[in-house]
Amino acid sequence: MRLRPVTLLAAAAVALASLVSLPRAEACWDGYAASIGKLSISVATDENPPWDPADIREIALWGSRIDALLPAGTRLDSELGTITFCKTLPGGRCGASLADIPYSTAPLPALFGQTAILTHASPAAIRRAMTLTVAPLTVQVFASTSAARAHAVAVAVDEPDDTRDRGFIDVGGFPATNPSAHVVDGSDAAGRPIHRVLVGAFLARADAAATEARVRKALGLKGFLRPL
């Protein structure tokens, strides 16, 4: 699921070239579903993708930039193979369609280019959106040199329904229920292998803090917020 950065001009070119793509026909699919502001998007991949912090940071970045281009009262809402640019109804639902565009696996920078075209964004608005940066947060609840112990904790975090908070993105197979706790391998300050249990990915600090509180209440695991 690695996403490749694309320049704005290249993104616009890809956007125009990608207006013809085929939706997946399968009832079950692998990929990710993300909701960022006025953007809701589902993207299918060739195989069940890993929960990769680098990919999620890039989705957060480009999703936030796309959201910044959308005028008030509108949204982009996708199902597999199609994205609808629409008026927003009360409750945030998609209302009258302003445009439907085929979309399946093109990079998010290409969708940024499509959105700029759809919204007739001015050069100044595009520049402002392109300068946006985001810093997604996650909740670390455990770390160990033992991969087995880390995986056991991740499974325990996912058992209570009230701790399953994935944040702005859900990754894996659909419509199956995907875990909210993930073991991410890394190294400690001394360079030794370490396995961290991270819960969810969040754009709002309050949402991350609420998840930490739920995990602590349910399992007694005192976590902390950290950059993803």
N, C-alpha and C positions, 0 to 999 in steps of 0.2 A: 504493500500500500504506500510505498515511499512516494512522496509528491515532489515533482521537479519544479523549482522556481522558474517563472517566465516573466520577461519584461512586459511592461504595459502594452507596448506596440505589438509585441509578439502575441500577447494575450488576446488583443482585439482581432488579430489575424486568425488565431486558432478559433476564436469565438465564431467568426463568420464561417470558417471551414467545418465547424463541428455541428452545424445546424441540422445535419442529417445523421442520426444514429439510431440503432435499434434497441428497444427496451428488452430487458430479460423477461422471458415468458414463464420461468419457473415460479411456483408458489413459494418456495423457500429460497433464500438467498443469503450470501455472505457480503459483508461490507461494513458500512457505518451509517448511523443516523445522528445528525447534529441539529441543535436548535440554538441559534445565536441572534438575539434581538428579533428583527423582522424576517429572518431567514430560517427556514426549516428545510433540510436537505437530506436525502438518502442516496448513497452512492454504493453501487455494487462492485465487488472486486472478483477476481478469478478464483480466489480461494479465501478461506476463513483467515482474516488478517489478525496479526497480533495487536495487543494494546500497547502501542509504541509512543512514548512521550514525545519524541521528535515529530512524528506524524500529527499527533494531537495538537502540538503547539502550532504547527503550520495551518491546520484546519481552523484553529482559533483565530490566527492572524488574518487569513484571507476571508473567513466568515465575517469577522468584525469589519473588515474593509468593505465587503459587499453590503453589509447592513448599513454602513454609513452612507452609501449611495442611494438607498431606498427612501423616497419621499415619505413624509408622515402620512399615515392612513393607507399605506400599501405594504405588501409583503411578497416575498418569494416563497412558494410552498411547493415541495416536490414529492412526487411518487417516483418509483423506479422508471426511468426512461423519459419523464416529462417534468418540466418545471413550469409552474403557473405564476405569472406576475399578476397580482390581483389587488382589489380593494379590500381593506381589512374590515371585517364585521366586529361588532361588540364581542368581547371574549377572545379576540385575536384570531378568529377563524377567517379563512380565505373566502371572499365573496365573489363579486363579479370579476370574471377574468378579463384582464387587459391584454394579455398575450400568453400563448403557450409555446414553449420552446423544447425541442428534443434535447435530452441531456442524459448521459449515462455515466461514463467514466472519464470525461475530460478533466484536466487539472482545474482546481479552484481558481487559479489566476485567469483561466479562460472564461470561467463564469463571471468573474469580475468584469472582464471586457464585454461580455454579453449584457451584463447589468448596466454598464455605462451607456451602451447603445439603447437599451430598452427605456431607460429613464431620461435619456437626452441630457446626461450629466455634463455640466460645463467643465472646461479644462481645470478651473480652480477647484471645483468639487472633487474631481479625480485626484488632483494633487493632494488635497486635504486627506482624502481617504487613504491614499498611498503612504502618507506619513504616520498613520496610526500604528501603534504598537500595543501588544497585549501581553500580559504576564499571567497565564493560567496557573491555578493553584491545585494542589492535591493534598490529601491527608495521609501522612505516614503514621502507621500504627504499630509497626514492628520492623526489626532488622536483625539478621542473624547470619553467621558464617555457614549455617546449615540450611541448605535449600529445602530439605524435608520439613524442618520446623517452620520455615517461612510459608511453604505451601499449606501446611496444616492450619496456620493462623488465617491465611486467606480464605480457606474453606469455612472456617468457623465464623469469620466476619460475614460471609454470604448466607449463612443459614437463617438468621432472623430476617423476616421480611422487612422490618422497620429499619434495618441498616443498609438496605440495598438502594443506595443513592449514587447514580453514575454521573451526575452533573449534566453538563451541556452536551455530552456525546455518549453514545452507546456503540460499542464495537463488537463484532463477532458474527454469529449466525442469527438470522431472523426467520420466523417470528419467535424463535427460542428465547428464553430468558438468559441473558448474559451476566457474568459476574461483575460486581462492582469493585472487588478487591483483586489486585494484581501483584504478582511477584516480579519485580524488576531487578535484574542483576546489575551489579556495579562493583565498585571497589571503595574501601575506606581510605582514610587519610594516609595510611601506611602502605596503600597499594594492595591490600589483601582483598580477596573476593568477598562481597557482601550481597545479601539478598534482602531487598526491602519490600515490605508489603504496603502498597499505596492504594488508597480508596478514592475513586472518582477523579474527575477533572472539572474544575470550576472557574468561572469567570468573575464571580462575585465572592468576596471574602466571607460575607455573611452566610452564603450557602455552604462553603467549605467548613466554617465553624459549626454550623448546625449538624453537618454530617459527623464531625469529630465528636460532638456531644452525644449523638445517637449511638455511635459505636462504643463510646465510653460507658454509657448507661446500660447498654445491652450486654457487653462483654467484659467491662472493667479494663479495657485497653485504653490507656491514656495516649492519645496521638498528638500530633502537632501539624500545623499548616506549613507547607513548604512549596517553593516554586516547582512546577512540573518539569 
